[in-house]
Structure formats: structure tokens, C-alpha cells
Amino acid sequence: MANNGKHLPAEERRAVIVETVLSLSAEGNPSEITTAAIAERMNLTQGALFRHFPSKDAVWSAVMEWVAERLLSLVERSVKKAASPLSGLEAAFLANVHFVAEHPGAPRILFSELQRTGGSPARDIARSLMKRYAERLCLLVEEGKQRGEIRRDVPSEAAALLFIGVVQGLALQSLLAGDAKNILREAPGAFEIFRRGIEEVKCP
């Protein structure tokens, strides 16, 4: 677990630090997490923590890089298994909500970084994640139009932003409810509403 950080190789120790930040973020406001709290959870000194990351910003950057890499990879794998663009959108949606349910600290950190007024490396990574995610969704929507699954009058960028907004809304509701698994129960119905708004209706 994340609280057993002693006597690990450097790469594994950094991974445990990232895991610890995600765990602490699931329990409270990420902006209030200190390096002292991270070290305490891991039974380390702050000095030991800083041997792996030179600053708190470096820790947060590593966490955001982990979130971006895992989420985008998970979504891409799910899309590749889908039989069509529309089913690919559904697969991406469900993959995303499962990621949120398994890592409830991830959306907390993402929201926290995106709301920052000042710049930071972690915020830049968060913004890049959202941009790359939206671009991938746009490609799916465009492909869906070409294959007659999605209406040609649907703006691809708006559809992508709506998709992301629905996931973020579900994540926020789960956070407010204090139930990380709530998003899994609400996701199928939410995607069905999204799907009905963009799909091409075939005449009988």
C-alpha cells in the first residue's frame, strides 16, 4: 500500500509517492495536502521525499502525468476494441467513469489544477490532457458522421466538450455524495442521453 514507502528502489518509491497523493486527494482538498502529510502517510521524512522530487510542484507534476497517461491510454484501448465510432464513444465514456471510480483522487486533483489562477507545470499538464482528450473525441465524432452514425449537423468540438462535461458532472456528483461508485450507477443513463442527442436516426 501507499503507506509502505521504505526500502524501495527509486522508481518504485516515486510511484508510491504518486499513489499516496492520489489517496490523500480522495480524502480531502488536494490544494491543502502538504509534503509533510505525504511523508507522514508513507512513514518517511520530508528529506527522504525530496530525494525523489525536488519540490512540491514536481510531485504534483508527476501525479498529473500519471493521471494523463493512464486515462488517455485506458480510453484509447477501449476505443480500439469498439466496433464503431459511436460504440467507441460509449466505450471511452465508460472507461473514463471506471477510472474515476477506481481513482477518486484523480478528478479532485484535475479540478484543483484547472481552477488555479496562476500557472504551474501540473496545471499545464492538466490543460494538455483535456486538449488531447477533446481532440480524440472529435476524431471519433467526425468518423461517426462519415459512417452515418452521427448527424452531420452535430458540431464535433461541441460534442466533445459536452461528453467531457457530462463525465465531469458525474464525477462532481460522486464527490458531493461521498460515494465514488455512484458514478458507475449513473453513467449508462447519462451516456444514453448524450447518444440520443448526436446519433443519426434511421428512417424505417
Sequence and secondary structure as in RCSB ss.txt:
>XXXX:A:sequence
MANNGKHLPAEERRAVIVETVLSLSAEGNPSEITTAAIAERMNLTQGALFRHFPSKDAVWSAVMEWVAERLLSLV
ERSVKKAASPLSGLEAAFLANVHFVAEHPGAPRILFSELQRTGGSPARDIARSLMKRYAERLCLLVEEGKQRGEI
RRDVPSEAAALLFIGVVQGLALQSLLAGDAKNILREAPGAFEIFRRGIEEVKCP
>XXXX:A:secstr
 TT  TT  HHHHHHHHHHHHHHHHHHS GGG  HHHHHHHTT  HHHHHTT SSHHHHHHHHHHHHHHHHHHHH
HHHHHH SSHHHHHHHHHHHHHHHHHH THHHHHHHHHHT SS  HHHHHHHHHHHHHHHHHHHHHHHHHHTTSB
 TTS HHHHHHHHHHHHHHHHHHHHHHT TTHHHHHHHHHHHHHHHHHB     
